Amino acid sequence: MRHYDLCVIGSGPAGQRAAIQASKLGRRVCVIERRDVVGGVAINTGTIPSKAMREAILRADGHGNAMPAIQDFFAARNALFTSVLASCQQVIKAEVELTRGHFARNGVDVINGLGQFRDARTIDAVGPHATTTVTADHVLIAVGTNPAKPEGLPFDGKHVITSDELLNLPYLPRTMIVVGGGVIGTEYASMLQALGVKVTLIEGRPRLLEFIDAELIEALQYHLRNNGMTLRLGEKVIRADLVDPIGNVKTAGGSQVEAVLESGKAIRADCLLYAIGRQGATEGLNLQAAGLSADNRGRIKVNGAYQTSVPTIYAAGDVIGFPALASTSMEQGRQAACHMFGERFERVEETLPYGIYSIPEISMVGWTEERLTAEGIPYEAGIAHYREIARGQLLGDEIGMLKLLIHQESHTVLGVHIIGTGATELVHIGQLAVALKATVEHFVNTVFNYPTLAECYKVAAFNALNKLRAV
């Protein structure tokens, strides 16, 4: 039986970073991974595939006939979809090999099998043909999540699907219902719309992505509607059935989906993507044997150092809940490894960036207007529209906008909110300003390359100061 300083269950972003950090600290580490490939959901079915799909869509440059017939249109759409999926698979394969290489170079042992606790320090990796048992001084649970599949929906991997099955569809649907206006639902809905799919997006709340700045979401919703998407906000799906579009009867062999809403509306499409909620993949871990339990969504409760109720067992990543982003999961895993082996680290919750890879993309860091207002903090907002910036004109981005939130008295930068081209890259300038408690005058006095989107910071800074001076 092999003994390790750290046993990590799961090789996604949190598990990978924790394993490598511990290895850098001179510890003996193993990673137990239930899949045949490393990388977890992030590389194989989640973050990387969805972003690879987005980039492939944005790069696509199809040319049709001068007078295309209907069969030409469908052939072109399916050829493009096939090309997009092939591009995704290339990226996934490259990322898997890169992750495997990182483990190898850092001396991390990878053991394939389903991790199961015998006790708090003994874990079995149950494979299809054999079981490997290890002991460890510390354990990190980083098993991620699985898409929620509520009872009553006829999931079949073709007509009613989750995000895990989307990249395995044999053809591009002509119409699609996306249930859920969170990160996953909004991203995929906008991507599929860009591919020419007629999308209906259903969200139970009054607007999409409620944790994002309201003004940015208003701009996103306007753009989606302007491009033909139907948004059903404040609506909930209570039932979905497979139907025969010709005979108009419900049947297990139907080729369309009919979603019935709480309001009584019935909506039909070729495919329904269910994207509400994810469940922690803790089933099968035998947590009870380690003295642990998960909540009704499979999530594990941790303290500020990512320790569970058993001090030698930690948990990080999506399995502990919000924000459940690959970037935050990586940092949680690293910090957990640092804490368990006495390495100093700093928590920077206020400067965690959020990136939404919709089309157009959205990113933010720091405070929102809603939170500042609720807490009675006096602030001013400075706005820069991409259409006012030379680089924005060169890119043809008429939607883009950058908003700076600053304290009315100290002029400290409190938050940055961006929608448009390069938002997830551009936000890191603001992230540094928030972290360093810089004042808006820093952007006023900084010279930016011309033409760049980074100039938006200077324009927004002037706009905020002009509002404060009432000019």
TARAJO-V606544 format. One record per helix or strand. SS is the DSSP state (H for helix, E for strand). FROM is the first residue (numbers start at 1). TO is the last residue. If there is no record, write none. Layout:
SS/FROM/TO  SS/FROM/TO
This chain:
E/2/9  H/13/24  E/29/33  H/40/44  H/47/59  H/70/105  E/109/112  E/114/119  E/122/126  E/131/141  E/145/147  E/160/161  H/163/166  E/175/179  H/183/194  E/198/203  H/214/226  E/230/233  E/237/244  E/249/250  E/256/261  E/266/269  E/271/274  E/278/280  H/287/290  E/307/307  E/313/315  H/318/320  H/326/340  H/349/351  E/354/356  E/362/366  H/369/374  E/379/385  H/386/388  H/390/395  E/401/407  E/412/419  H/423/435  E/439/439  H/441/444  H/455/468
